[in-house]
Amino acid sequence: MRDNMALVVVDIVNSVCSKECERPEWGITFGKIREMVPRLDKFVSSYRAKVNQNVYFINCTPWTKEFLPGNIQKLYEDSEADYYSEGGFGEEFYVLRPRDTDVVVTKNSYDAFTNSELEESLRERGVDTLVVTGVFTDGCVLSTIVGGFSKGYNFVILRDMVETTDLPVRQRLQEDLLNYTLPKLYGKVMTGEEFLNWEGEG
């Protein structure tokens, strides 16, 4: 595998993984995410062993008004869009734990590239291809891919290492993204196993 790749793990934090942070009254439950996380945990270990040590963990500030930018605050004035968290426990990593050699990037929006530290570190390491995993496929994962693609990065999206809420409409949207939008517009889509057996290009 090439040294110019990095694994990006988006938002494997309690607020979007833990049962204690679900909001079933809004149809927001994370059962499928919790099923995916053990696969992702194993994949991270395999990536380190077979590819390289460029591993980036993305997390977020407390998802409360005082930490978020004005456009999200404006959006959340609509009660149908409001998704503030209660803070604290929600932003801690869920199950997966970064190593000391990993890079942790904290964002206060959907796109991880809104924190300039991410691109600065990728440039320093000579990375031009990002292997993307995490949650939500139709939220912060998608936003990070779109943001990074606009900056010139190449992408590999692992279809069995990304997930969204259990809500049927979001599951359908995720399938459309993985089967059409992402491979047509942003990068290669494959499973984790396929990636580990993929020799890459160039």
N, CA and C of each residue as an Amber inpcrd file, in Angstrom:
protein
   606
   0.8290000  -1.2000000   0.0000000   0.0000000   0.0000000   0.0000000
   0.8680000   1.2560000   0.0000000   0.3220000   2.3280000  -0.4170000
   1.0790000   3.5550000  -0.5460000   1.1500000   4.3100000   0.7780000
   2.2700000   5.0070000   0.9460000   2.4630000   5.7920000   2.1630000
   1.6750000   7.0960000   2.1430000   1.0990000   7.4400000   0.9930000
   0.4000000   8.7270000   0.9090000  -1.0720000   8.6120000   1.2720000
  -1.4310000   7.5610000   1.9980000  -2.8030000   7.3790000   2.4610000
  -2.8990000   7.6500000   3.9580000  -4.1030000   8.0000000   4.4030000
  -4.3870000   8.1150000   5.8310000  -5.7860000   7.5850000   6.0900000
  -5.9470000   6.9260000   7.2190000  -7.2610000   6.4580000   7.6680000
  -7.8980000   7.5520000   8.5070000  -9.1390000   7.8940000   8.1670000
  -9.8770000   8.9110000   8.9070000 -11.0920000   8.2570000   9.5550000
 -11.1920000   8.3840000  10.8670000 -12.3010000   7.7990000  11.6350000
 -13.1390000   8.9580000  12.1550000 -14.3320000   9.0950000  11.5880000
 -15.1600000  10.2640000  11.8540000 -16.1850000  10.0020000  12.9570000
 -16.0820000  10.7330000  14.0440000 -17.1330000  10.8520000  15.0640000
 -17.5950000   9.5410000  15.6960000 -16.6550000   8.6900000  16.0360000
 -17.0350000   7.5260000  16.8320000 -17.0180000   7.9740000  18.2940000
 -18.0360000   8.7350000  18.6320000 -18.1720000   9.3320000  19.9580000
 -19.5340000   8.9570000  20.5320000 -19.6570000   9.1010000  21.8340000
 -20.8810000   8.6560000  22.5140000 -22.1460000   9.2990000  21.9600000
 -22.0660000  10.5770000  21.5980000 -23.2840000  11.2980000  21.2210000
 -23.9530000  10.7350000  19.9780000 -23.2080000   9.9700000  19.1690000
 -23.8020000   9.3780000  17.9720000 -23.6100000   7.8620000  17.9210000
 -23.2580000   7.2790000  19.0670000 -23.0560000   5.8320000  19.1330000
 -23.7320000   5.1910000  20.3510000 -23.6380000   5.8250000  21.4840000
 -24.0860000   5.2220000  22.7360000 -25.6020000   5.1680000  22.8480000
 -26.0920000   4.0780000  23.3990000 -27.5250000   3.9500000  23.6470000
 -28.0250000   5.0410000  24.5820000 -27.1750000   5.4790000  25.4870000
 -27.5600000   6.5080000  26.4470000 -27.7950000   7.8690000  25.7900000
 -27.3190000   8.0310000  24.5520000 -27.4850000   9.3050000  23.8590000
 -28.5360000   9.2520000  22.7570000 -29.2400000   8.1500000  22.6420000
 -30.2960000   8.0390000  21.6390000 -31.4820000   8.9400000  21.9860000
 -32.2360000   9.2990000  20.9540000 -33.4690000  10.0590000  21.1420000
 -34.5940000   9.3510000  20.3860000 -35.0750000   8.2570000  20.9350000
 -36.0920000   7.4720000  20.2210000 -37.3530000   8.2580000  19.9170000
 -37.6470000   9.2860000  20.7170000 -38.8410000  10.1000000  20.4500000
 -38.6940000  10.8790000  19.1380000 -37.4620000  11.0280000  18.6560000
 -37.1930000  11.6660000  17.3760000 -36.8840000  10.6410000  16.2900000
 -36.9590000   9.3700000  16.6420000 -36.5740000   8.3240000  15.6960000
 -35.0690000   8.1900000  15.5470000 -34.3180000   8.6820000  16.5170000
 -32.8570000   8.6400000  16.4370000 -32.3230000   7.5660000  17.3730000
 -31.9860000   6.4180000  16.7980000 -31.3700000   5.3140000  17.5370000
 -30.1500000   4.8370000  16.7540000 -29.2190000   4.2010000  17.4600000
 -27.8970000   3.9140000  16.9030000 -27.5600000   2.4310000  16.8630000
 -28.5680000   1.5640000  16.7710000 -28.3070000   0.1250000  16.7890000
 -27.3590000  -0.3260000  15.6940000 -27.5630000   0.1430000  14.4750000
 -26.7120000  -0.2620000  13.3570000 -25.2990000   0.2880000  13.5060000
 -25.1840000   1.4580000  14.1010000 -23.8550000   2.0100000  14.3650000
 -23.1060000   1.1280000  15.3520000 -23.7790000   0.7140000  16.4240000
 -23.1070000  -0.1350000  17.4140000 -22.7390000  -1.4970000  16.8340000
 -23.4800000  -1.9750000  15.8530000 -23.1070000  -3.2200000  15.1740000
 -21.8510000  -3.0340000  14.3300000 -21.6910000  -1.8360000  13.7660000
 -20.5500000  -1.5550000  12.9030000 -19.2590000  -1.3270000  13.6750000
 -19.3260000  -0.7320000  14.8440000 -18.1210000  -0.2950000  15.5650000
 -17.1240000  -1.4270000  15.8180000 -17.5350000  -2.6240000  16.2420000
 -16.5270000  -3.6830000  16.4150000 -15.7880000  -4.0320000  15.1180000
 -16.4920000  -4.0120000  13.9850000 -15.8130000  -4.2410000  12.6970000
 -14.7700000  -3.1600000  12.4480000 -15.1620000  -1.9230000  12.7390000
 -14.2500000  -0.8100000  12.5330000 -13.0420000  -0.9160000  13.4620000
 -13.2670000  -1.3120000  14.6820000 -12.1790000  -1.4770000  15.6480000
 -11.1390000  -2.4660000  15.1140000 -11.6170000  -3.5910000  14.5860000
 -10.7040000  -4.5960000  14.0120000 -10.0130000  -4.0500000  12.7710000
 -10.7690000  -3.2920000  11.9730000 -10.1780000  -2.7550000  10.7510000
  -9.0500000  -1.7740000  11.0640000  -9.2410000  -0.9270000  12.0660000
  -8.1860000   0.0330000  12.4260000  -6.8890000  -0.7110000  12.7390000
  -6.9920000  -1.8110000  13.4750000  -5.7990000  -2.6040000  13.7960000
  -5.1710000  -3.1770000  12.5350000  -6.0100000  -3.6660000  11.6200000
  -5.4900000  -4.2290000  10.3670000  -4.8410000  -3.1480000   9.5220000
  -5.4320000  -1.9620000   9.5010000  -4.8560000  -0.8560000   8.7360000
  -3.4630000  -0.5280000   9.2510000  -3.3380000  -0.4290000  10.5620000
  -2.0240000  -0.1190000  11.1460000  -0.9900000  -1.1730000  10.7450000
  -1.3990000  -2.4460000  10.7650000  -0.4630000  -3.5420000  10.4950000
  -0.1160000  -3.6620000   9.0190000  -1.0780000  -3.3860000   8.1330000
  -0.8840000  -3.6840000   6.7120000  -0.6470000  -2.4640000   5.8360000
  -0.9980000  -1.2610000   6.3340000  -0.9030000  -0.0790000   5.4680000
   0.1230000   0.8990000   6.0290000  -0.2380000   1.6570000   7.0440000
   0.6930000   2.6180000   7.6390000   0.1310000   3.1090000   8.9740000
   0.8240000   4.0320000   9.5680000   0.4350000   4.5460000  10.8860000
  -0.2640000   5.9030000  10.8080000  -0.6860000   6.3020000   9.6230000
  -1.3960000   7.5760000   9.4770000  -2.8730000   7.3790000   9.8270000
  -3.2000000   7.5420000  11.0900000  -4.5750000   7.3500000  11.5550000
  -5.0530000   8.6370000  12.2210000  -6.1970000   9.1260000  11.7570000
  -6.7810000  10.3720000  12.2550000  -8.1410000  10.0760000  12.8790000
  -8.3050000  10.4800000  14.1110000  -9.5880000  10.3720000  14.7930000
 -10.2260000  11.7610000  14.8390000 -11.4260000  11.8620000  14.2940000
 -12.1580000  13.1190000  14.3100000 -13.2010000  13.0680000  15.4160000
 -13.2260000  14.0820000  16.2540000 -14.3020000  14.2140000  17.2340000
 -14.8650000  15.6210000  17.1570000 -15.6770000  15.9910000  18.0980000
 -16.3090000  17.3090000  18.0130000 -16.3240000  17.9910000  19.3770000
 -16.4670000  19.2880000  19.3230000 -16.6910000  20.0460000  20.5430000
 -18.0330000  19.6140000  21.1350000 -18.3290000  19.9760000  22.3710000
 -19.7170000  19.7740000  22.8300000 -20.6750000  20.3980000  21.8160000
 -21.7000000  19.6290000  21.4520000 -22.6140000  20.0800000  20.3970000
 -23.7110000  20.9440000  21.0170000 -23.2480000  22.0400000  21.6210000
 -24.1480000  22.9710000  22.2920000 -23.9330000  24.3650000  21.7050000
 -24.8800000  25.2450000  21.9160000 -24.9190000  26.5220000  21.2150000
 -23.6330000  27.3190000  21.3170000 -23.0410000  27.3580000  22.5140000
 -21.8830000  28.2290000  22.7070000 -20.6600000  27.7820000  21.9190000
 -20.6190000  26.5080000  21.4640000 -19.4630000  26.0010000  20.7290000
 -19.6590000  25.9920000  19.2160000 -20.8780000  26.1570000  18.7420000
 -21.1780000  25.9380000  17.3330000 -21.2380000  27.2490000  16.5540000
 -20.9140000  27.2020000  15.2630000 -20.9040000  28.4280000  14.4530000
 -22.3070000  28.9730000  14.2210000 -22.3490000  30.2290000  13.7810000
 -23.6220000  30.9330000  13.6320000 -24.5900000  30.2760000  12.6730000
 -24.0910000  29.6520000  11.5940000 -25.0270000  29.0610000  10.6370000
 -25.7310000  27.8430000  11.2120000 -25.0400000  27.0750000  12.0690000
 -25.7170000  25.9450000  12.7190000 -26.7040000  26.4620000  13.7570000
 -26.3240000  27.4810000  14.5050000 -27.2630000  28.0730000  15.4630000
 -28.5170000  28.5720000  14.7590000 -28.3270000  29.1930000  13.6090000
 -29.4700000  29.6960000  12.8420000 -30.3580000  28.5440000  12.3770000
 -29.7370000  27.4870000  11.8710000 -30.4910000  26.3140000  11.4280000
 -31.3020000  25.7310000  12.5710000 -30.6980000  25.6710000  13.7530000
 -31.3500000  25.0280000  14.8980000 -32.4630000  25.8760000  15.5180000
 -32.6510000  27.0960000  15.0100000 -33.8140000  27.8610000  15.4440000
 -35.1070000  27.1840000  15.0000000 -35.0080000  26.3520000  13.9670000
 -36.1320000  25.5290000  13.5210000 -36.1790000  24.2840000  14.4000000
 -37.2400000  24.0950000  15.1480000 -37.3300000  22.9680000  16.0790000
 -37.2450000  21.6220000  15.3740000 -37.5590000  21.5940000  14.0620000
 -37.4640000  20.3480000  13.3070000 -36.0140000  19.9860000  13.0010000
 -35.1060000  20.9480000  13.1000000 -33.6910000  20.7130000  12.7920000
 -32.8180000  20.6670000  14.0410000 -33.2960000  21.2040000  15.1470000
 -32.5280000  21.3110000  16.3930000 -31.9590000  19.9560000  16.8030000
 -30.6110000  19.9110000  16.9250000 -29.9760000  18.6600000  17.3450000
 -28.8750000  18.9400000  18.3670000 -29.0710000  19.9390000  19.2100000
 -28.1040000  20.1890000  20.2740000 -28.0010000  18.9720000  21.1870000
 -26.7890000  18.7130000  21.6610000 -26.6020000  17.6500000  22.6450000
 -26.6320000  18.2540000  24.0440000 -26.5770000  17.3820000  25.0250000
 -26.5750000  17.8520000  26.4040000 -25.1590000  18.0720000  26.9090000
 -24.1660000  17.8210000  26.0460000 -22.7720000  18.0860000  26.4070000
 -22.1850000  17.0430000  27.3390000 -20.8850000  17.1980000  27.6080000
 -20.2000000  16.3250000  28.5480000 -19.8950000  14.9640000  27.9710000
 -20.5800000  13.9540000  28.4760000 -20.3720000  12.5510000  28.1270000
 -20.4340000  12.3070000  26.6300000 -21.2440000  13.0610000  25.9280000
 -21.5200000  12.7890000  24.5250000 -20.3280000  12.8750000  23.6010000
 -19.3250000  13.7010000  23.9070000 -18.2250000  13.9160000  22.9850000
 -17.0410000  12.9950000  23.2470000 -17.1140000  12.1390000  24.2430000
 -16.0370000  11.1860000  24.5080000 -16.0530000  10.0890000  23.4510000
 -14.8690000   9.5380000  23.1290000 -14.8010000   8.4640000  22.1450000
 -15.5530000   7.2360000  22.6390000 -16.1870000   6.5400000  21.7120000
 -16.9840000   5.3530000  22.0160000 -16.2200000   4.1090000  21.5620000
 -15.8150000   3.2760000  22.5070000 -15.1320000   1.9880000  22.2800000
 -13.7310000   2.1790000  21.7000000 -13.5980000   2.7890000  20.5300000
 -12.2930000   2.9830000  19.9200000 -11.5200000   4.0520000  20.6850000
 -10.2250000   3.8280000  20.8310000  -9.3870000   4.7870000  21.5410000
  -8.1620000   5.1210000  20.6930000  -7.9250000   6.3950000  20.4280000
  -6.7220000   6.7670000  19.6750000  -5.4550000   6.3970000  20.4460000
  -4.4180000   6.0730000  19.6860000  -3.0970000   5.8800000  20.2760000
  -2.3860000   7.2250000  20.3640000  -1.2900000   7.2450000  21.1110000
  -0.5280000   8.4800000  21.2460000   0.0130000   8.9670000  19.9110000
   0.2500000   8.0330000  18.9720000   0.8030000   8.3910000  17.6730000
  -0.2660000   8.8540000  16.6810000  -1.5360000   8.7120000  17.0320000
  -2.6210000   9.1410000  16.1580000  -2.8280000  10.6450000  16.2700000
  -3.4800000  11.1970000  15.2750000  -3.8310000  12.6120000  15.2930000
  -5.3120000  12.7290000  15.6270000  -5.6470000  13.5210000  16.6350000
  -7.0340000  13.7860000  16.9970000  -7.3710000  15.2060000  16.5520000
  -8.4120000  15.3180000  15.7470000  -8.8480000  16.6200000  15.2290000
 -10.2590000  16.8860000  15.7340000 -10.4430000  18.0040000  16.4030000
 -11.7440000  18.3660000  16.9670000 -12.3930000  19.4310000  16.0990000
 -13.6330000  19.1870000  15.7170000 -14.3590000  20.1170000  14.8480000
 -15.5860000  20.6590000  15.5730000 -16.0970000  21.7900000  15.0910000
 -17.3480000  22.3400000  15.6430000 -18.3830000  22.5230000  14.5430000
 -18.1830000  21.7720000  13.4530000 -19.1420000  21.7610000  12.3590000
 -19.1550000  20.3520000  11.7880000 -19.8160000  20.1530000  10.6650000
 -19.9320000  18.8020000  10.1210000 -18.6480000  18.3430000   9.4410000
 -18.0270000  19.2270000   8.6850000 -16.8490000  18.9270000   7.8800000
 -15.5890000  19.0110000   8.7320000 -14.8210000  17.9220000   8.8040000
 -13.5990000  17.9310000   9.6080000 -12.5810000  18.9370000   9.0960000
 -12.6660000  19.3000000   7.8030000 -11.7120000  20.2560000   7.2510000
 -11.9700000  21.6830000   7.7050000 -13.0510000  21.9210000   8.4390000
 -13.2430000  23.2490000   9.0120000 -12.1980000  23.5380000  10.0930000
 -11.5410000  22.4900000  10.5990000 -10.3970000  22.6790000  11.4820000
  -9.1440000  22.5820000  10.6200000  -8.4510000  23.6770000  10.4510000
  -7.2900000  23.7280000   9.5530000  -6.1690000  22.7930000   9.9840000
  -6.1730000  22.3510000  11.2440000  -5.1300000  21.4430000  11.7180000
  -5.1310000  20.1280000  10.9470000  -6.3080000  19.7050000  10.4560000
  -6.3790000  18.4570000   9.7070000  -5.5510000  18.5620000   8.4300000
  -5.8070000  19.5710000   7.6350000  -5.0720000  19.6870000   6.3790000
  -3.5910000  19.9590000   6.6160000  -3.2680000  20.7400000   7.6120000
  -1.8570000  21.0090000   7.9090000  -1.1130000  19.7180000   8.2010000
  -1.7220000  18.8360000   8.9990000  -1.0750000  17.5710000   9.3400000
  -0.9780000  16.6500000   8.1310000  -2.0340000  16.5920000   7.3230000
  -2.0010000  15.7460000   6.1220000  -0.9000000  16.2120000   5.1730000
  -0.7800000  17.5150000   4.9910000   0.2600000  18.0520000   4.1080000
   1.6540000  17.6950000   4.6330000   1.8500000  17.8270000   5.9360000
   3.1520000  17.5100000   6.5310000   3.5370000  16.0570000   6.2900000
   2.5370000  15.1710000   6.2580000   2.8030000  13.7420000   6.0820000
   2.7670000  13.3180000   4.6120000   2.5080000  14.2390000   3.7300000
   2.4720000  13.9090000   2.3200000   1.2780000  13.0660000   1.9150000
   0.1790000  13.2170000   2.6360000  -1.0280000  12.4230000   2.3680000
  -1.8830000  13.1070000   1.3060000  -2.3150000  12.3170000   0.3070000
  -3.2530000  12.8630000  -0.6750000  -4.4870000  11.9940000  -0.8580000
  -4.5270000  10.8550000  -0.1750000  -5.6620000   9.9360000  -0.2940000
  -6.1730000   9.5730000   1.0900000  -7.4740000   9.7750000   1.3180000
  -8.0720000   9.5180000   2.6230000  -9.0030000   8.3210000   2.5440000
  -8.8340000   7.4180000   3.4880000  -9.6890000   6.2380000   3.6230000
 -10.6770000   6.5680000   4.7350000 -11.9500000   6.7020000   4.3740000
 -12.9160000   7.2880000   5.2930000 -13.8250000   6.2310000   5.9030000
 -13.9900000   6.3550000   7.2200000 -14.8780000   5.5040000   8.0050000
 -15.6150000   6.3920000   9.0020000 -16.6630000   5.8420000   9.6490000
 -17.2930000   6.5730000  10.7440000 -18.7580000   6.8680000  10.5310000
 -19.2520000   7.8740000  11.2370000 -20.6750000   8.2460000  11.2180000
 -20.7980000   9.7820000  11.1900000 -21.9450000  10.2580000  10.7590000
 -23.0030000   9.6300000   9.9890000 -22.6250000   9.6760000   8.5170000
 -22.9210000   8.6040000   7.7780000 -22.6150000   8.5660000   6.3520000
 -23.2320000   9.7500000   5.6340000 -24.4590000  10.0830000   5.9890000
 -25.2050000  11.1610000   5.3320000 -25.0320000  12.4980000   6.0280000
 -24.1060000  12.5800000   6.9680000 -23.8800000  13.8090000   7.7210000
 -22.4110000  14.1940000   7.6950000 -21.7280000  13.9800000   8.8140000
 -20.3400000  14.4370000   8.9310000 -19.3850000  13.6790000   8.0140000
 -19.6530000  12.4070000   7.7320000 -18.8140000  11.6750000   6.7790000
 -18.9270000  12.3160000   5.4020000 -20.1510000  12.5070000   4.9510000
 -20.3700000  13.1210000   3.6430000 -19.7720000  14.5240000   3.5880000
 -20.0010000  15.3290000   4.6120000 -19.4920000  16.7050000   4.6180000
 -17.9700000  16.7330000   4.5670000 -17.3230000  15.8240000   5.2770000
 -15.8630000  15.7690000   5.2810000 -15.3330000  15.3550000   3.9170000
 -16.0020000  14.4160000   3.2600000 -15.5990000  14.0110000   1.9140000
 -15.7440000  15.1700000   0.9430000 -16.8830000  15.8450000   0.9900000
 -17.1140000  16.9770000   0.0800000 -16.0850000  18.0790000   0.3380000
 -15.8570000  18.3880000   1.6280000 -14.8920000  19.4280000   1.9700000
 -13.4840000  19.0740000   1.5430000 -13.0850000  17.8230000   1.7720000
 -11.7400000  17.3940000   1.3970000 -11.5510000  17.2980000  -0.1030000
 -12.5870000  16.8560000  -0.7970000 -12.4990000  16.7380000  -2.2550000
 -12.2900000  18.1160000  -2.8750000 -12.9550000  19.1300000  -2.3280000
 -12.7990000  20.4850000  -2.8590000 -11.3900000  21.0130000  -2.6420000
 -10.6440000  20.3950000  -1.7160000  -9.2570000  20.7890000  -1.4650000
  -8.2640000  19.9280000  -2.2410000  -8.7840000  18.9820000  -3.0350000
  -7.9110000  18.2030000  -3.9030000  -7.5670000  16.8090000  -3.4160000
  -8.1610000  16.3490000  -2.3310000  -7.8500000  15.0140000  -1.8260000
  -8.6190000  13.9440000  -2.5820000  -8.0080000  12.7620000  -2.6700000
  -8.6550000  11.5770000  -3.2210000  -9.2730000  10.7940000  -2.0710000
 -10.3250000  10.0130000  -2.3780000 -11.0340000   9.3150000  -1.3220000
 -11.2990000   7.8480000  -1.6470000 -11.2100000   7.0500000  -0.5960000
 -11.7200000   5.6790000  -0.5980000 -12.7050000   5.6130000   0.5570000
 -13.9360000   5.2150000   0.2660000 -14.9730000   5.1470000   1.2900000
 -15.2770000   3.6730000   1.5460000 -15.2040000   3.2630000   2.7950000
 -15.4190000   1.8540000   3.1400000 -16.8820000   1.6460000   3.5180000
 -17.6130000   0.9500000   2.6540000 -19.0630000   0.8650000   2.8010000
 -19.5100000   0.1190000   4.0490000 -18.6990000  -0.7900000   4.5540000
 -19.0800000  -1.5200000   5.7640000 -18.4570000  -0.9300000   7.0230000
 -17.8200000   0.2220000   6.8790000 -17.1990000   0.9070000   8.0160000
 -17.7780000   2.3040000   8.2000000 -18.8780000   2.5910000   7.5130000
 -19.6210000   3.8250000   7.7360000 -21.0510000   3.4460000   8.0740000
 -21.7340000   4.3220000   8.8010000 -23.1050000   3.9930000   9.2110000
 -23.8440000   5.2620000   9.5850000 -25.1670000   5.1240000   9.6590000
 -26.0160000   6.2340000  10.0760000 -27.0600000   5.7160000  11.0540000
 -28.0220000   6.5500000  11.4010000 -29.0350000   6.1230000  12.3700000
 -29.9080000   5.0190000  11.7770000 -30.7000000   4.4000000  12.6380000
 -31.5580000   3.2840000  12.2190000 -32.7700000   3.7300000  11.4070000
 -33.0420000   5.0180000  11.3620000 -34.2300000   5.5270000  10.6890000
 -34.2530000   5.0570000   9.2280000 -35.3360000   4.4100000   8.7840000
 -35.3700000   3.8450000   7.4280000 -35.0290000   4.8460000   6.3350000
 -35.5130000   6.0820000   6.4450000 -35.2230000   7.0450000   5.3790000
 -33.7360000   7.3540000   5.3010000 -33.0500000   7.3630000   6.4380000
 -31.6150000   7.6200000   6.4230000 -30.8430000   6.4040000   5.9390000
 -31.3330000   5.2090000   6.2620000 -30.6980000   4.0010000   5.7360000
 -30.7980000   3.9560000   4.2120000 -31.9430000   4.3540000   3.6680000
 -32.1070000   4.3740000   2.2090000 -31.1880000   5.4240000   1.5820000
 -31.1080000   6.5900000   2.2190000 -30.2260000   7.6320000   1.7200000
 -28.7750000   7.1630000   1.7260000 -28.3820000   6.4850000   2.7850000
 -27.0260000   5.9600000   2.8690000 -26.7350000   5.0150000   1.7000000
 -27.6680000   4.1380000   1.3910000 -27.4690000   3.2080000   0.2760000
 -27.3250000   3.9590000  -1.0410000 -28.1260000   4.9940000  -1.2410000
 -28.0170000   5.7910000  -2.4630000 -26.6560000   6.4840000  -2.5430000
 -26.1870000   7.0020000  -1.4210000 -24.8740000   7.6480000  -1.3970000
 -23.7670000   6.6570000  -1.7360000 -23.8120000   5.4780000  -1.1210000
 -22.7490000   4.4940000  -1.3160000 -22.8000000   3.8470000  -2.6940000
 -23.9950000   3.6980000  -3.2310000 -24.1410000   3.0190000  -4.5160000
 -24.0560000   3.9450000  -5.7110000 -24.3120000   5.2290000  -5.4990000
 -24.3210000   6.1340000  -6.6440000 -23.5010000   7.4060000  -6.4120000
 -23.9390000   8.2660000  -5.4880000 -23.3430000   9.5970000  -5.3820000
 -21.8460000   9.5570000  -5.0840000 -21.4440000   8.8140000  -4.0650000
 -20.0340000   8.8180000  -3.6760000 -19.1240000   8.2400000  -4.7510000
 -19.4280000   7.0500000  -5.3130000 -18.5230000   6.5390000  -6.3540000
 -18.5570000   7.3340000  -7.6550000 -19.6740000   7.9910000  -7.9520000
 -19.7590000   8.7650000  -9.1850000 -19.0610000  10.1170000  -9.0750000
 -19.0410000  10.6830000  -7.8550000 -18.5540000  12.0560000  -7.7060000
 -17.2910000  12.2130000  -6.8700000 -17.0170000  11.2830000  -5.9290000
 -15.9840000  11.5920000  -4.9380000 -14.8820000  10.5600000  -4.7600000
 -15.1090000   9.3010000  -5.0300000 -14.0290000   8.3510000  -4.8100000
 -14.4670000   6.9150000  -4.9540000 -13.5590000   6.0270000  -4.6610000
 -13.8400000   4.6010000  -4.7360000 -14.6180000   4.1690000  -3.5080000
 -15.5790000   3.2740000  -3.6820000 -16.3280000   2.7030000  -2.5680000
 -16.0790000   1.2030000  -2.5710000 -15.6500000   0.6770000  -1.4410000
 -15.3590000  -0.7540000  -1.3220000 -15.4950000  -1.1660000   0.1270000
 -15.4380000  -2.4490000   0.3840000 -15.4770000  -2.9350000   1.7650000
 -14.0870000  -2.8210000   2.3810000 -14.0350000  -2.9710000   3.6890000
 -12.7490000  -2.9630000   4.3720000 -11.8510000  -4.0910000   3.8950000
 -12.4110000  -5.2720000   3.7060000 -11.6240000  -6.4170000   3.2340000
 -11.0810000  -6.1680000   1.8360000 -11.9340000  -5.6300000   0.9640000
 -11.4770000  -5.3090000  -0.3920000 -10.3420000  -4.2930000  -0.3520000
 -10.4540000  -3.3240000   0.5280000  -9.3970000  -2.3160000   0.6260000
  -8.0730000  -2.9450000   1.0400000  -8.1020000  -3.8180000   2.0320000
  -6.8580000  -4.3940000   2.5310000  -6.1760000  -5.2630000   1.4800000
  -6.9440000  -5.7500000   0.5050000  -6.3870000  -6.5520000  -0.5860000
  -6.1210000  -5.7350000  -1.8430000  -6.4330000  -4.4410000  -1.7810000
  -6.2870000  -3.5500000  -2.9250000  -4.8930000  -2.9770000  -2.9790000
  -4.2770000  -3.0190000  -4.1320000  -2.8990000  -2.5400000  -4.2490000
  -2.8280000  -1.0450000  -4.5260000  -3.9860000  -0.4370000  -4.7910000
  -3.9770000   0.9810000  -5.0880000  -3.5970000   1.2480000  -6.5250000
  -3.3780000   2.4790000  -6.8400000  -3.0740000   2.8760000  -8.2090000
  -1.8580000   3.7820000  -8.2110000  -1.1280000   3.7490000  -9.2980000
  -0.0030000   4.6500000  -9.4650000   1.2410000   4.1840000  -8.7670000
